[in-house]
């Protein structure tokens, strides 16, 4: 592969990255640096905590904010209010965390209602991604949550917050999620532990159309030391 084709392939990966900063100690200066780096690298968006909004970004760079993060153990009303506030403050996309315990209990109707509450508070054209913590779920639970996301009108299912001790994205989970939702027109975001170009490409091959990465520069440079969102 030539240098030009290498750069083109790297640019293709950059173009689907949500360049992410969700550390609790993040400052406005850190967010400003994130935005500048995203513009330089050509990522799809920046993803930040809702308390960091509103922010100013260059034309073409999208803004995502998390909701119910990272535990998902907020009431649906709180999640809905958080999502609506983030959209009012300029968020183009909302990444919400489900109640993982409800999924573990098989209460998929409750999961669907939770997602639907956020969808109603942040209707299209806002993009809604549903974080399912796939590493904490069985295959049957992953399928159940994905079906709930479809029924609730979400746009994406997303593997992980990157903060759960069970781990982050896996090729297996992405493949399963993609098979479950793709006929309904939903997409899959892989996040949590995607640190190298090889991992990124494996997730894309498995069906991911968006990546959540905090160490985007290191990943795209293929240094192997990208940080761990």
Residue pairs with C-beta under 8 A, 6 or more apart in sequence:
1 9
10 197
10 220
10 222
11 42
13 197
13 200
13 201
13 204
13 211
13 219
13 220
14 41
14 42
14 43
14 44
14 216
14 220
15 42
15 43
15 44
16 44
16 204
16 208
16 209
16 210
16 211
17 41
17 43
17 44
17 45
17 210
17 211
17 212
17 213
17 216
17 219
18 43
18 44
18 45
18 46
18 47
18 64
18 93
18 95
18 189
18 191
18 210
18 211
18 212
18 213
19 34
19 37
19 38
19 41
19 43
19 45
19 46
19 47
19 213
19 214
19 216
20 46
20 47
20 48
20 162
20 191
20 212
20 213
20 214
20 229
21 30
21 31
21 34
21 46
21 47
21 48
21 49
21 52
21 214
22 47
22 48
22 49
22 66
22 69
22 70
22 162
22 163
22 214
22 229
23 30
26 48
26 49
26 52
28 52
31 46
31 48
31 52
31 55
34 46
34 48
35 46
35 55
35 56
35 57
35 58
35 61
37 216
37 217
38 45
38 46
38 57
38 61
38 216
39 57
39 58
39 61
41 216
41 217
41 220
43 61
43 216
44 61
44 62
44 210
45 61
45 62
45 63
45 64
45 92
45 93
46 55
46 57
46 61
46 62
46 63
46 64
47 64
47 65
47 66
47 93
47 95
47 212
48 55
48 63
48 64
48 65
48 66
49 65
49 66
49 69
50 65
50 66
50 67
50 82
50 85
50 86
50 89
50 91
53 63
53 65
53 86
53 89
53 90
53 91
54 89
54 90
55 63
55 90
57 63
62 92
62 93
63 90
63 91
63 92
63 93
64 91
64 92
64 93
64 94
64 95
64 127
64 129
65 86
65 89
65 91
65 93
65 94
65 95
66 94
66 95
66 96
66 97
66 131
66 161
67 79
67 82
67 83
67 86
67 94
67 95
67 96
67 97
67 118
68 74
68 78
68 79
68 82
68 96
68 97
68 98
68 118
69 95
69 97
69 131
69 161
70 97
70 161
70 162
70 163
70 164
71 97
72 96
72 97
72 98
72 99
72 100
72 131
72 133
73 99
73 101
74 82
76 113
76 114
76 117
76 118
77 117
79 96
79 114
79 117
79 118
79 121
80 117
80 118
80 120
80 121
80 122
81 121
83 94
83 96
83 118
83 121
83 122
84 121
84 122
86 94
86 122
87 94
87 121
87 122
87 126
91 126
92 126
92 127
93 126
93 127
93 128
93 129
94 118
94 122
94 126
94 127
94 128
94 129
95 129
95 131
95 158
95 189
95 212
96 115
96 118
96 128
96 129
96 130
96 131
97 131
97 133
97 161
98 111
98 114
98 115
98 130
98 131
98 132
98 133
98 145
99 110
99 111
99 114
100 132
100 133
100 136
100 137
100 164
102 108
102 110
102 111
102 114
103 111
103 132
103 137
103 141
103 144
103 145
104 136
104 137
104 141
106 141
106 144
108 144
108 145
108 147
108 148
109 148
111 144
111 145
111 148
112 148
112 149
112 151
112 152
113 152
115 128
115 130
115 148
115 149
115 152
115 153
115 154
116 152
116 153
118 128
119 128
119 152
119 153
119 154
122 128
127 155
127 156
128 153
128 154
128 155
128 156
129 154
129 155
129 156
129 157
129 158
129 189
129 210
130 145
130 149
130 152
130 154
130 156
130 157
130 158
131 158
131 159
131 160
131 161
131 191
132 142
132 145
132 146
132 149
132 157
132 158
132 159
132 160
132 177
133 159
133 160
133 161
133 164
133 166
134 142
134 159
134 160
134 169
134 170
134 173
134 177
135 159
135 160
135 164
135 166
135 167
135 168
135 169
135 170
135 173
135 192
136 164
136 166
137 145
139 176
142 173
142 176
142 177
142 180
143 176
143 180
145 157
146 157
146 177
146 180
146 181
146 186
147 180
149 157
149 181
149 186
150 180
150 181
150 184
150 186
154 186
155 186
155 187
156 186
156 187
156 188
156 189
156 210
157 177
157 180
157 181
157 186
157 187
157 188
157 189
158 188
158 189
158 190
158 191
158 210
158 212
159 168
159 169
159 170
159 173
159 174
159 177
159 188
159 189
159 190
159 191
159 192
160 167
160 168
160 169
160 191
160 192
160 193
160 212
161 191
161 192
162 168
162 191
162 192
162 193
162 212
162 214
162 228
162 229
164 192
167 192
167 193
168 191
168 192
168 193
168 194
168 228
169 190
169 191
169 192
169 193
169 194
169 203
169 208
171 202
171 203
171 205
171 206
174 188
174 190
174 203
174 206
174 207
174 208
175 206
175 207
177 188
177 207
178 188
178 206
178 207
178 208
179 207
181 187
181 188
182 207
187 209
187 210
188 207
188 208
188 209
188 210
189 208
189 209
189 210
189 211
189 212
190 203
190 206
190 208
190 210
190 211
190 212
191 211
191 212
191 213
191 229
192 212
192 228
192 229
193 199
193 228
194 200
194 203
194 211
194 212
194 213
194 219
194 226
195 213
195 215
195 218
195 219
195 224
195 225
195 226
195 227
195 228
196 219
196 222
196 224
196 226
197 219
197 220
197 222
200 211
200 213
200 219
203 211
204 211
212 229
213 219
213 226
213 229
214 226
214 227
214 228
214 229
215 225
215 226
215 227
215 228
215 229
216 226
217 226
218 224
218 225
218 226
218 227
219 226
